[in-house]
């Protein structure tokens, strides 16, 4: 038996932990395994990230991962201390899914001492929006479900900003789709807080399908709530929970720092509108690791606001890590934009598996996002895709989610002047990617005429097309043309580097690159 020590601890709470195995296989482990804690088997798994629950605070454990292949990984784990643990039932919560538990849950949160843990035992806790505070842990036990009320008229509406009575300074409070705007309070909300953990094998259910959140929402007096909204928070961990059926986006960290989403399951019906999985916006240091997504819009969408908000705060999305995640269904698996007016930088997406999403790696922007909308230092590495219609899309002609989205300024193919409204795209590297059963295009990159993308590198990249591939439009833009089995379409990119790229089943030319300054190819094959 070979002993390995590559497992790392991603999160260590008082009663739970999240661990990541060594190895480089996308999402799934190199072999099935068993996890033993102090010699007792706790779980069987086949993914690179797993969770342990039901641990004792301030206790030391011996953790052993035993692969079916005969290898073993071992490490020590000591859980964190806590000041106390209280049950929400002690505050009068029914947990029967019929009685409303809002007042009881909020009273429990308000009463919890610093360093305390509020435990939800098995049951369904029907509630209106809740507000968290600093230095607490919310734990959802096995079978516990926080269920959002469908009574929209009872959700408070929060202003986008509100004036400070002493100085008149506008205090930011709410946002949606890149603007500070009024919004219904989110089901779980934290504002200006720090040191918060939401953990456990339980569920937070936005209950979007049973209210009117998914119907005629453009007529609502405010933007729809998120399931979890973190406004200017610091040191927040969401670990192990299932988050589902959001009225709109499920997780929305906003101008926050040091946020980790670990081994969570984010899900909503494929046809549900705007139910993005996790949309971290203008944050600094975000880790999304070991999560599974299956939603009605983008699985992960990295944002930094529209131009008005970017000019006001100039807070880019910076230092993001996405690793060992599984994306099933959704418009895009990992998306940048389109609200990216303050820029996106230092992004790493690795060891992920995308299945049956419309697009794999999706970058979308447009004229009007502004000169600070610089997207650069972006790496996509070691990614497997299956049945993804178009594995790579970079679209600088995005025609959605703005009042002027269909104006000629957005869609004109003329070379317009570069000014304060013009976004800029830097360097993108796509490597070690294996994509099977694609349909529309292997790669569709469409840069701006007046502001070409600096460079695109495709290395160790293979795409095979499905035999029954159907035509569709690879990107959302005016006058879009349907494609089917299109090879590498790369327009308005200054430097193109293609190394060890194989395309199988392409219809037509393997590379279409009408406007570029330099193209280098090595080992480029079309079968």
MIROBA-954918 format. One record per atom (N, C-alpha, C): residue in one letter; x, y, z. Coordinates in steps of 0.001 Angstrom, whole numbers, plus 500000, padded with zeros to 6 digits. Each point is the difference from the previous one (the first is absolute). Layout:
BEGIN
aXYZ
...
// end
This chain:
BEGIN
x500860498806500000
x499140501194500000
x500897501246500000
x499792500931499040
x500805501203499934
x499299501116500780
x500722500656500900
x499427501059500831
x500302501353499351
x498949500771499732
x500143501327499411
x499527501050500995
x500428501231499825
x499603501073500922
x499670501262499207
x499172499856498997
x499690501143499142
x498660500649500324
x499194499391500838
x498710500583500342
x500211501296500779
x499231501033499642
x500103501269500727
x498650500380500598
x500051500719501092
x498789500462500683
x499637501375499453
x498827500107499396
x499524501270499465
x499273500822501056
x499303499308500889
x499231500691501053
x499981499121501233
x500154500644501126
x500001499291501278
x499112500786500962
x498768499518500174
x499086500638500932
x499965499265501322
x499020500324500819
x499910499347501314
x499386498606499904
x499125499788499012
x499346498693499872
x500096499421498588
x500686500686499109
x500080499529498622
x501338500387499397
x500331499330498909
x501236500298499277
x499801499673498538
x500748500691499144
x500003499740498569
x501428499690499582
x500180498907499276
x501325499546499618
x500077499776498491
x501201500183499450
x500240499831498577
x501134499005499799
x499756499008499171
x500992498975499730
x501094500527499083
x501149499328500047
x501037500274499031
x499624499398498651
x500782500296498979
x499696499511498668
x499528501116499106
x499904499704498699
x499673501050499046
x498833499645499083
x499208498997500333
x498851499651499167
x498867501002500216
x499292500416498941
x498932500993500155
x498819499487500832
x499772500628501115
x498873499786500907
x499968498617500633
x500048498962499200
x499917498637500528
x501389499480500377
x500046499206501047
x501275499472500485
x500543498933499054
x501281499703500129
x500634499021499118
x499483498585500246
x499384499766501165
x499386498705500318
x499000500214501121
x498962499163500127
x499106500089501156
x500775499790501304
x499434500486501096
x500718499930501268
x499022499932501172
x500547499629501147
x499285500044501272
x500718500989500914
x499237500706500824
x500588500916500977
x499719499472501396
x501062499798500760
x499902499529501381
x500421501121500936
x499255500175501061
x500333500978501034
x500203499233501298
x501217500072500516
x500385499217501179
x499650498516499817
x500251499508498789
x499799498583499701
x498589499605499634
x499039500927500093
x498601499695499677
x499642500587498646
x499433499178499135
x499641500491498675
x498868501017500075
x500237501170499391
x499003501068500003
x499296500168498657
x500719499740498900
x499363500189498709
x500792499279498924
x499319499794498871
x500632499516498785
x499828501083498941
x501056500221499209
x499923501084499036
x500755499725498722
x499770500890499008
x500722499909498739
x500319501381499440
x499911501038500840
x500344501353499574
x501230500484500755
x500655501015499451
x501242500480500599
x499793500823501263
x498780500437500238
x499700500788501193
x498884499306500775
x500166499874501303
x498963499380500828
x499903500734501334
x498906499743500705
x499723500680501265
x499782499000501119
x500387500410501189
x499720499249501224
x499108500847500890
x498928499387500505
x499081500693500897
x499860499196501292
x499362500598500969
x499746499317501262
x501235499816500858
x500989500891499835
x501204499937500821
x499777500748501315
x500918499841500935
x499918500647501316
x500943501196500036
x499558501141500536
x500880501178500041
x501302499732500765
x501053500679499574
x501302499977500671
x500489498567500239
x499884499168498980
x500395498593500124
x500959499620498868
x500878499053500305
x500989499549499030
x499558498670499396
x500126499868498680
x499582498800499301
x501108499514499069
x500037498694499794
x500847499383498985
x499110499654498808
x500296500593498856
x499209499790498786
x500810499173499012
x499380498949499483
x500653499116499041
x499128499868498757
x500597500226498828
x499323499815498723
x500580498748499362
x499184498978499802
x500463498723499473
x499376499767498633
x500844500067498974
x499551499807498628
x499787498519499709
x499050499729499113
x499789498623499567
x501237499449499292
x500844500892499491
x501224499580499316
x501088499553500968
x499778500197501312
x500960499556501000
x500809501104500637
x499949501204499448
x500735501114500593
x499245500574501189
x500733500646500884
x499409500608501189
x500583501394500206
x499144500931500366
x500449501337500405
x499553500220501435
x500879500544500816
x499706500186501417
x500389501405500445
x499218500528500945
x500324501310500573
x499283500164501330
x500451500989500757
x499363500344501270
x499108501213499809
x498900500018500724
x499039501100499922
x499579500377501410
x500130501276500336
x499523500498501291
x498912501029499742
x498828499763500529
x498879500915499774
x500171501286500788
x499292501030499551
x500090501311500642
x499217500030501308
x500339500950500829
x499253500234501234
x498765500845499712
x499045499984500913
x498827500861499896
x499577500435501389
x499282501111500075
x499575500502501308
x498784499253500518
x499099499572499083
x498803499270500399
x499295499475498763
x499037499124500201
x499143499508498920
x498566500003500505
x499101500622499224
x498598500095500379
x499131499443498884
x498857499441500372
x499046499495499023
x498964501065499699
x499656500138498724
x498974500963499622
x498653499616500603
x499827498725500327
x498747499567500618
x499821500599501395
x501111500327500665
x499909500595501339
x499400501399499970
x499908500589498800
x499443501343499862
x498577499958499425
x499432498805499955
x498611499865499589
x499777499658498551
x501050499700499258
x499816499627498595
x499288498651499906
x498995499919499145
x499235498766499836
x500704499001499089
x500526500492498886
x500652499099499064
x499055499010499344
x498722500387499858
x499024499083499399
x499612500392498581
x500582501096499481
x499692500448498657
x498658500663499844
x499238500110501088
x498676500613499963
x500000501312500785
x500425499929501261
x500116501216500799
x501203500818499527
x499825501300499947
x501117500857499607
x500967500179501175
x501278499778499744
x501015500012501060
x500910501217499964
x499624501043499247
x500891501150499834
x500419500610501334
x499045500338500841
x500310500691501249
x500884499145500905
x499710498720500066
x500792499115500859
x501439499892499504
x500182499844498693
x501358499865499464
x500771501296500175
x499366501132499700
x500701501272500137
x500352500285501453
x499108499654500909
x500311500173501430
x501191499140500404
x500070498788499460
x501116499118500310
x501309500579499477
x499980500510498783
x501208500616499431
x500419501207500827
x499049500848500333
x500313501199500767
x500565499674501380
x499561498892500570
x500399499642501363
x501316499230500052
x500445499483498877
x501164499121499989
x501259500773500388
x500753499501500993
x501246500673500385
x501058499899498913
x500981500869500053
x501115499947499065
x500701498649500106
x500273499408498856
x500626498680499984
x499019498864500188
x498707500302499986
x498986498985500223
x499503499370498715
x499332498853500174
x499456499237498875
x498506499814500203
x499205500345498960
x498561499794500043
x499685498767499174
x499428498993500625
x499767498714499359
x498533499843499609
x499782499557498758
x498671499690499497
x499869498482499922
x499226499380500893
x499788498552499886
x499060499690498836
x499801498726499730
x499150499582498899
x498633500681500065
x499541500464498845
x498715500693499933
x500038501027498880
x498837500569499683
x499879501040498986
x499610501296500679
x500843501014499869
x499836501266500719
x499547501070499004
x498702500234499955
x499419500981499093
x500298501399500518
x500568500855499132
x500432501301500517
x499984501070498926
x499841501220500443
x500265501193499205
x501494500317500114
x500488501071499382
x501435500279500022
x500584500112501405
x501246499541500119
x500738499997501255
x501290500788499846
x500442500639501084
x501248500758499995
x501000499351500945
x501222499794499496
x501060499416500814
x500823501100500670
x500860499593500908
x500922500937500647
x501378499351500050
x500981500754500451
x501386499534500001
x500252498916501039
x501032499212499732
x500586499051500951
x499023498911500447
x499266499441499039
x499081498909500334
x500089498911498939
x499502498821500356
x499868498887499073
x498544499558499956
x499476499865498805
x498670499425499794
x500222498575499498
x499451499011500713
x500174498614499583
x498647499366499698
x499878499481498783
x498791499294499592
x500274498505500077
x499374499354500970
x500230498578500207
x499384499155498903
x500216498688500047
x499407499092499009
x498476500146499989
x499424500199498822
x498549500123499888
x499457501365500361
x500855500960500329
x499537501352500324
x499871500824498725
x498917500755499900
x499778500826498809
x499440501349500405
x500703501065499631
x499457501352500101
x499238500263498706
x498707500287500112
x499116500138498837
x499486501427499910
x500264500656498866
x499557501374499811
x498494500101499837
x499424501002500634
x498567500261499851
x499698500450498572
x498813499681499527
x499564500432498664
x499252501326500048
x499834500599501177
x499240501248500139
x500886501189499646
x500090500298498721
x500911501049499538
x499713501351500645
x498726500297500234
x499644501302500561
x500542500192501414
x500436498935500643
x500538500114501362
x501532500054500016
x500625499902498836
x501456500166499933
x500320501494500021
x500799500484500941
x500361501424500000
x500748500378498731
x499791501221499538
x500762500537498874
x501084500920500555
x501226499732499610
x501149500754500487
x500470500938498896
x500241501257500322
x500476500968499018
x501405499638499540
x500306500375498755
x501353499769499517
x501026500715500845
x499726501254500324
x500816500777500937
x499063500817500883
x500531500451501128
x499233500859500902
x500948501027500603
x499568501259500153
x500923501046500458
x500306499913501495
x501252500214500318
x500427500150501394
x499395501301500527
x499284499934501124
x499307501173500521
x500956501111500404
x501231499645500377
x500961501005500438
x500755500632498844
x500422499194499010
x500865500508498939
x499326500069498640
x498893499298499841
x499356499926498699
x500620498975499071
x501085499359500427
x500673498996499173
x499059498823499762
x499967499515498779
x499125498891499660
x500627498673500456
x499255499257500816
x500466498724500515
x499440498891499108
x500870499179499382
x499504498944499111
x499340498856500753
x498808499625499535
x499198498996500721
x499519498853499124
x499696500266498753
x499417498945499159
x500476500169498566
x499938498905499253
x500477500028498629
x499413498826499227
x499990500152498671
x499684498871499126
x500446500333498594
x500581499043499323
x500459500111498623
x500860501235499783
x500955500211500931
x501036501003499800
x499642501413500360
x498836500209500618
x499579501341500385
x499541500016501454
x500239501107500681
x499404500205501322
x498546500378499770
x499123499110500402
x498585500218499716
x499179499311501085
x498755500437500187
x499162499356501015
x499813498523499706
x499985499216501063
x499826498554499847
x499241499461501199
x499213498982499769
x499403499279501119
x501129499407500850
x499823500042501300
x501022499421500866
x500167498519499688
x501247499563499938
x500273498608499695
x499635499101501169
x499777498734499700
x499560499068501032
x500998499938501158
x501285499883499675
x501060500063501008
x500887501169499616
x500096500974500864
x500756501200499660
x500957500373501123
x501220500391499601
x500973500538500945
x500566501265499388
x500058501069500758
x500527501270499513
x501029500533500987
x501188500323499477
x501074500579500810
x500345499097501192
x500040498719499745
x500287499016501051
x501313499284499707
x500491499250500988
x501207499205499801
x499923498718500821
x500828499042499591
x500144498734500732
x498644499282500140
x499459499597498864
x498728499278499969
x500212498674499281
x499411498933500534
x499992498705499325
x498564499495499903
x499649499495498822
x498723499313499790
x500369498590499550
x499726499019500849
x500523498649499755
x498914498951500208
x500347498777499584
x499134498866500287
x499491499312498755
x499435498826500167
x499450499258498868
x498571500401499643
x499433500983500698
x498625500414499755
x499852500901498791
x498817500623499862
x499605500701498783
x499469501394500302
x500335500945499126
x499351501308499972
x499216500069498694
x498695500054500100
x499106499889498850
x499286501335499787
x500330500666498887
x499356501287499718
x498546499888499623
x499540498791499634
x498585499744499732
x499474500828498833
x500896500308499051
x499615500862498887
x498881499445499149
x499913498692499899
x499021499391499107
x498582500084500546
x499841500233501284
x498664500018500594
x499446501399500232
x500801501024499768
x499508501361500074
x499834500560498595
x500077501342499901
x499907500611498665
x501343500567499563
x501087499582500666
x501323500555499719
x500440499762498559
x499554498927499386
x500453499664498646
x499014500462498935
x498994500805500404
x498964500423499065
x499865501517500012
x500028500633498847
x499748501443499856
x500858500841500938
x501222499571500240
x500833500690500992
x500462501380499533
x499929500283498693
x500380501333499531
x499039501074500503
x498823499594500437
x499017500967500507
x500098500197501509
x500889499280500668
x500126500132501450
x500551501388500362
x499657500529501169
x500504501320500402
x501476500007500393
x500608498831500113
x501410499912500377
x500583498725499406
x501321499923499996
x500674498796499500
x499701498819500907
x499978498825499416
x499716498797500781
x501112499710501016
x499656499327501086
x501007499682501013
x500917498874499540
x501193499961500532
x500853498832499867
x499682499032501143
x500491498781499923
x499842499104501147
x500946500442501110
x501273500245499646
x500978500509500971
x500678501218499388
x499939501134500700
x500614501244499544
x500962500487501072
x501260500195499606
x501041500445500929
x500499501364499548
x499591501049500685
x500358501359499622
x501153500491500863
x501193500140499364
x501178500549500658
x500343499232501286
x500039498707499845
x500347499117501116
x501434499502499849
x500505499410501059
x501379499514500006
x500060498667500727
x500792499096499457
x500249498693500617
x498684499226500175
x499419499589498875
x498744499250499998
x500244498646499326
x499499498940500636
x500091498658499427
x498603499396499907
x499670499480498817
x498778499231499809
x500452498598499625
x499675499036500842
x500613498677499877
x498958498890500090
x499926499166498969
x499232498765500062
x498531500097499710
x499426501193500067
x498551500127499908
x499524499880498560
x498727499625499855
x499308500073498716
x499220501308499965
x500168500763498924
x499260501253499813
x499217499847498703
x498686500188500073
x499174499634498847
x498842500958499770
x499497499979498779
x498750500667499618
x499964501470500378
x501075500719499704
x500046501421500324
x498969500808499222
x499453501068500598
x499173500927499227
x500776500557498805
x501309500180500186
x500929500340498926
x501354499418500409
x501096500734499953
x501306499439500306
x500001499313501366
x500770498939500113
x500026499254501265
x500983500600501013
x501245500179499616
x501015500564500895
x500567501261499360
x499963501102500740
x500465501275499439
x500902500712501012
x501284499637500045
x500954500795500786
x500263501317499264
x499897501110500704
x500004501326499376
x500980500896500752
x501071500456499322
x501023500840500637
x500501499365501302
x500196498717499971
x500413499279501203
x501415499464499827
x500595499546501099
x501396499562499993
x500121498662500720
x500808499137499451
x500275498687500589
x498706499192500170
x499428499639498873
x498769499214499969
x500321498620499432
x499538498951500683
x500205498637499524
x498664499277499907
x499766499366498860
x498825499157499785
x500542498605499722
x499768499077500925
x500691498720499982
x499022498824500031
x500133499104499028
x499259498747499989
x498490500204500165
x499480501034499339
x498566500281500032
x499344499500498716
x498683499822500048
x499206499620498829
x499011501118499741
x500125500658498833
x499139501122499648
x499128499547498838
x498670500012500196
x499145499395498973
x498673500737499838
x499544500039498765
x498679500521499648
x499630499390498654
x498704499966499655
x499609499422498710
x500689500696498833
x500270499243498970
x500706500521498836
x499257501167499360
x498676500033500137
x499193501044499353
x499722501184500914
x500502500007501214
x499718501099500922
x500806501236499600
x499386501206500026
x500639501190499439
x500997500662500955
x501206500249499492
x501043500752500716
x500414499363501315
x499891498688500092
x500359499330501251
x501477499594499983
x500880500998499815
x501436499748500027
x500390499302501301
x501090499233499928
x500437499275501186
x500705500889501002
x501197500484499652
x500778500855500902
x500580501146499190
x499677501235500382
x500440501180499273
x500783500948500910
x501283499725500236
x500784500916500827
x500313501282499227
x499676501144500583
x500085501277499302
x500919500970500745
x501030500467499302
x500944500985500556
x500565499542501339
x500330498737500087
x500560499442501239
x501510499845499874
x500643499845501135
x501440499756500064
x500229498673500708
x500495499040499272
x500328498659500480
x498729499175500241
x499668499227498996
x498843499110500043
x500462498602499600
x499605499002500776
x500304498608499695
x498694499231499834
x499813499398498829
x498845499143499747
x500569498637499638
x499925499066500939
x500734498746499862
x499094498822500340
x500014499000499127
x499288498759500277
x498499500108499959
x499460500986499283
x498551500211499971
x499389499377498740
x498701499738500090
x499239499498498870
x498892500988499674
x499850500304498707
x499003500965499548
x499112499369498932
x498704500284500081
x499056499651498953
x498864501013500087
x500020501017499121
x499123501154500177
x499386500436498674
x499215501081500049
x499306500480498822
x500703501118499271
x501180500418500486
x500766501049499325
x501470499650500172
x500866500988500152
x501420499692500166
x500252499305501334
x500868498994499981
x500332499304501249
x500793500906500930
x501099500555499492
x500773501006500728
x500166501187499069
x499658501191500455
x500173501214499213
x500793501016500821
x501172500327499514
x500886500924500703
x499739501404499481
x499704500913500905
x499539501328499611
x500745501099500762
x499962501229499421
x500546501157500727
x499220501273499684
x498705499844499735
x499111501138499858
x499942500589498606
x498976500811499774
x499898500790498782
x500778501306500191
x500081500796498948
x500951501099499976
x499763501033501111
x498733500239500361
x499725500994501048
x500600499567501335
x499821498748500355
x500510499502501264
x501524499875499967
x500534499612498855
x501449499876499877
x500692501344500173
x499452501042499398
x500578501336500147
x499940500483501445
x498978499579500688
x499806500471501376
x500973499333500966
x500249498673499821
x500787499261500986
x501295499403499443
x500068499768498693
x501147499374499352
x500485498793500804
x499116499037500176
x500308498773500752
x499931498810499053
x501141499536499499
x499981498864499076
x499720498685500710
x499693498998499223
x499960498626500500
x501436499484499943
x500571499682501144
x501432499718500060
x500282498772500863
x500926499191499549
x500460498814500733
x498863498997500237
x499515499435498916
x498948498990500080
x500582498641499619
x499621498979500762
x500406498627499710
x498756499133499901
x499859499318498857
x498914499043499791
x500657498666499683
x499700498983500804
x500732498738499851
x499112498815500393
x500178498913499270
x499347498733500336
x498483500101500051
x499421500827499141
x498543500163499973
x499390499217498839
x498722499675500156
x499207499334498969
x498846500918499611
x499893500300498704
x498908500814499491
x499149499157499063
x498722499854500323
x499063499261499162
x498824500912499677
x499830500283498732
x498967500903499503
x500343501442500399
x499393500932499312
x500289501408500201
x500442500623498685
x499832501323499899
x500384500701498773
x501512499991499816
x500721500158501105
x501451499938499983
x500479499317501258
x501086499233499888
x500532499347501202
x500719501018500871
x501022500652499456
x500664501113500685
x499960501193499062
x499391501079500460
x499778501189499189
x500673501205500636
x500576500856499170
x500489501305500442
x499123501040499348
x499371500872500835
x499149501037499483
x498528499586500000
x499159500728499281
x500493501091499184
x500257501276500799
x499463500072501222
x500229501171500836
x501421499910500587
x500974500478499227
x501406499881500398
x500720501333499849
x499308501092500301
x500518501334499696
x501193500405500861
x500210499367501139
x501176500286500818
x501118498996499751
x499766499043499107
x501036499065499619
x499983498690500761
x500693499020499418
x500195498689500616
x501470499646499806
x500679499609501065
x501410499656499883
x500363498889500973
x501044499286499663
x500515498919500856
x498930498942500286
x499525499410498927
x498990498946500091
x500608498677499553
x499759498962500797
x500456498660499664
x498824499043500073
x499749499284498895
x498952498979499943
x500679498694499613
x500044499041500927
x500734498759499751
x499235498789500534
x500331498822499435
x499491498709500453
x498476499948500096
x499340500551498983
x498542500020500005
x499445499115498887
x498752499587500195
x499294499153499023
x498689500689499652
x499809500284498713
x498787500657499526
x499199498987499186
x498719499859500330
x499159499038499296
x498696500667499562
x499763500018498696
x498716500421499418
x499650501458500279
x500998500857500192
x499723501434500039
x499972500527498566
x499355501150499797
x499972500571498649
x501402500420499570
x500723500597500914
x501376500422499747
x500854499565501181
x501271499811499742
x500889499601501088
x500578501218500687
x501089500507499450
x500650501207500520
x499490501174499176
x499278500893500664
x499237501043499300
x500399501374500518
x500476500848499096
x500353501377500365
x499145500911499138
x499278500907500651
x499081500855499253
x500128501447500478
x500106500900499045
x500063501421500300
x499457500743498786
x500157501328499999
x499450500788498901
x500520501422500125
x499877500749498911
x500268501438500086
x499087500602501064
x500541500898500771
x499221500626501062
x500363499512501382
x500774498913500093
x500451499552501322
x501115500901500535
x500765500640499112
x500913501035500450
x501467499613500007
x500865501007500097
x501446499824499914
x500577499217501174
x499304499940501111
x500481499217501144
x499584498535499908
x499225499668498978
x499581498612499805
x501128499237499309
x501055499754500766
x501176499289499502
x499954498574500553
x499965499030499125
x500021498596500415
x501346499423499599
x500767499549500987
x501376499602499722
x500483498971501019
x501068499314499634
x500619498983500860
x498984498928500385
x499418499402498986
x498953498995500180
x500516498654499486
x499926498979500849
x500480498668499642
x498884498977500144
x499797499213498948
x499092498865500026
x500833498756499694
x500064499068500938
x500936498881499867
x499383498710500541
x500285498896499300
x499603498669500462
x498484499906500180
x499304500127498888
x498537500023500022
x499466498957499026
x499019499258500467
x499327499009499165
x498592500493499692
x499598499875498739
x498650500389499605
x499359498874499207
x498719499795500254
x499242498989499260
x498628500574499677
x499622499941498730
x498702500488499524
x499812501499500255
x501097500743500025
x499939501458500078
x499911500532498573
x498989500795499689
x499753500388498615
x501181500749499392
x500515500985500740
x501189500741499563
x500951500110501188
x501145499336499963
x500887499982501167
x500550501368500413
x500379500849499025
x500598501300500338
x499280501096499232
x499556501029500734
x499367501163499368
x500560501266500641
x500533500896499179
x500301501372500440
x499231500923499066
x499050500727500560
x499038500770499202
x500014501453500465
x500508500884499166
x500038501433500330
x498826500761499397
x498953499280499622
x498832500603499371
x498724499571500734
x500069499824501293
x498895499464500788
x498808500950499970
x498820499468499743
x498828500847499755
x498868499726500979
x500328499942501263
x498978499697500997
x500243500821501260
x498920500181500797
x500088500534501377
x500359501476500076
x499726500794498969
x500197501450500036
x498916500664499171
x499554501200500381
x498991500696499193
x500469500258498572
x501333500194499813
x500520500295498669
x500625498775499335
x499658498807500468
x500661498769499537
x499874499782498499
x498953500546499392
x499770499765498571
x500306501234499156
x500662501004500599
x500339501211499251
x501114499729498997
x500053500812498971
x501041499853498983
x501394500137500598
x500141500830501027
x501308500159500657
x500539498659500489
x499114499129500436
x500427498701500515
x500330499043498861
x499206499995498932
x500162498961498983
x500760500425498753
x500252501286499807
x500650500448498777
x501382499363499835
x500263499458498817
x501291499378499707
x501006501015499449
x499645501282499997
x500952501042499623
x501035500169501105
x501159500495499613
x501047500281500978
x499705501340500658
x499420499953501187
x499597501210500703
x501175500570500793
x499930501272500391
x501087500584500794
x500139499290501352
x501239499845500443
x500259499471501342
x499861501156500982
x499098499836500974
x499775501067500974
x499753499396501379
x499447500784500907
x499806499548501383
x499001498857500113
x499268499721498940
x499001498933500051
x500517498675499443
x501212499993499479
x500519498831499301
x500668499022500959
x499543498746500073
x500656499005500860
x501278499472499336
x500819499306500800
x501239499439499463
x500179498575500500
x500379499121499111
x500256498606500334
x501490499714499850
x500590499389501027
x501419499708500011
x500308498607499484
x500700499209500802
x500473498686499586
x499169498892500628
x499702498974499187
x499232498846500451
x500733498730499599
x500114499063500947
x500651498731499737
x499023498868500270
x499777499170499003
x499158498813500110
x500895498793499723
x500189499136500980
x500903498877499769
x499521498744500727
x500442498869499467
x499659498696500581
x498490499842500135
x499327500116498865
x498552499909499972
x499578498925499009
x499142499093500464
x499491498916499162
x498485500131499912
x499495500258498792
x498585500296499822
x499395498992499014
x498977499297500420
x499362498999499150
x498542500362499752
x499498499595498813
x498600500200499612
x499572501464500019
x500897500882499549
x499598501389499771
x499070500035498787
x499325501127499787
x499066500076498871
x500165501261499160
x500119501145500644
x499912501270499271
x501364500460499486
x500962500177500899
x501338500457499622
x500997499508501031
x501214499755499542
x501056499630500948
x500412501204500823
x500056501142499333
x500447501232500655
x499433501165499205
x499334500928500673
x499431501169499331
x500457501241500754
x500957500714499402
x500571501190500643
x499810501176499061
x499283501016500460
x499591501119499157
x500314501310500727
x501195500546499730
x500438501207500683
x499513501268499318
x500243501136500651
x499605501286499435
x500974500425498910
x499460500659498980
x500830500454498891
x501023501027500488
x499550500968500804
x500878501096500440
x500839499656501220
x499687498896500667
x500741499604501206
x500169498488500004
x500882499476499141
x500150498550499891
x500497499371501300
x499662498738500190
x500531499222501121
x501504499866499805
x500768500137501086
x501454499978499883
x500511498645499521
x499637498925500695
x500510498690499582
x499096498882500500
x499959498931499219
x499304498777500370
x500950498842499728
x500170499144501016
x500834498814499866
x499142498765500200
x500026499106499036
x499349498695500098
x501099498949499974
x500106499219501068
x501079499023500108
x499464498686500567
x500354498901499351
x499500498675500413
x498473500042500121
x499380500312498894
x498556500257499936
x499412499094498924
x499048499146500397
x499371499103499031
x498491500129500076
x499366500013498821
x498542500100499903
x499522498997498961
x499024499181500378
x499332499127499034
x498525500367499965
x499426499966498808
x498602500400499827
x499082498785499979
x498797500195500523
x498995498935499995
x499556499714498568
x499718498742499723
x499560499624498665
x498651500623499659
x499150500196501005
x498675500571499754
x499947501477500400
x501139500707499887
x500081501408500401
x498950500834499275
x499420500951500743
x498968500877499453
x500502501444500003
x499602500794499021
x500456501391499935
x499371500855501090
x500768500993500435
x499523500965500998
x500941501204499941
x499642501052500728
x500861501183500043
x500958499868501178
x501306500134499781
x500943499821501098
x500016501140501000
x499605501215499586
x500076501156500887
x498751500848499855
x499649500708501076
x498833500875499989
x500420501364499463
x499669500267498727
x500345501258499352
x499026500253498869
x499893501278499588
x499100500340498910
x500452499317498707
x499043499622499202
x500247499393498692
x500847498726500113
x499832499277501102
x500777498770500210
x499650498971498929
x501018499291499553
x499842498975498970
x500106498626500649
x499080499124499651
x500092498642500533
x501213499283499421
x500639499213500847
x501175499239499595
x499798498532500365
x500768499152499351
x499985498586500356
x501357499402499639
x500644499405500963
x501326499402499855
x501032501013499481
x499874501234500442
x500965501029499637
x501314499747500749
x501118500199499339
x501300499770500636
x500374501133500940
x501199500550499847
x500452501128500814
x499676501292499263
x499050500742500530
x499672501314499449
x500589501030500955
x501010500746499525
x500724500934500869
x500174501303499233
x499198500997500341
x500011501262499261
x500389501151500930
x500771500944499450
x500451501174500754
x500758499609501266
x500991499155499786
x500949499613501053
x501395500264499442
x500802500764500703
x501318500384499468
x500927498802499845
x500097499179501035
x500957498904499978
x499285498694500319
x500138499027499096
x499369498695500177
x501093498947500054
x499984499187501063
x500969498921500160
x499256498676500094
x500251499117499058
x499318498702499951
x501054498906500057
x499916499161501030
x501019498948500182
x499315498709500436
x500217498951499250
x499431498688500313
x498476500077500128
x499370500395498928
x498543500122499944
x499471498999498968
x498991499224500424
x499389499005499115
x498495500228499953
x499481500115498780
x498564500153499788
x499505498816499193
x498922499367500458
x499452498826499312
x498566500278499571
x499732499831498710
x498646500193499493
x499674501413499605
x501021500839499758
x499765501393499624
x499369500076498615
x499083500947499849
x499411500275498696
x500600501310499478
x500786499924498929
x500634501192499454
x501418500184500506
x500466501245499953
x501372500304500393
x500210499745501497
x501195499568500349
x500285499742501410
x500293501281500761
x500483501043499313
x500287501279500652
x499513501133499113
x499177500867500580
x499565501230499342
x500459501155500880
x500953500780499506
x500573501097500796
x500259501182499075
x498959500715499592
x500153501021498963
x500787501239500410
x500037500306501286
x500659501234500427
x500919499713501190
x501239499679499693
x500987499757501051
x501352500488499509
x500902500312500926
x501326500492499648
x501027498875499939
x499786498956500803
x500965498902499999
x499300498708500386
x500223498947499231
x499460498670500283
x501153499012500016
x500128499269501097
x501007498952500088
x499296498668500265
x500307499002499189
x499394498686500181
x501076498926500048
x499732498996500819
x500895498841500102
x499169498805500420
x499975498960499158
x499207498827500343
x498518500261499957
x499528500657498938
x498585500353499847
x499385499066498962
x499044499148500440
x499459498955499141
x498477500041499976
x499442499817498820
x498550499850499849
x499731498654499336
x499206499177500634
x499737498649499513
x498620499913499357
// end
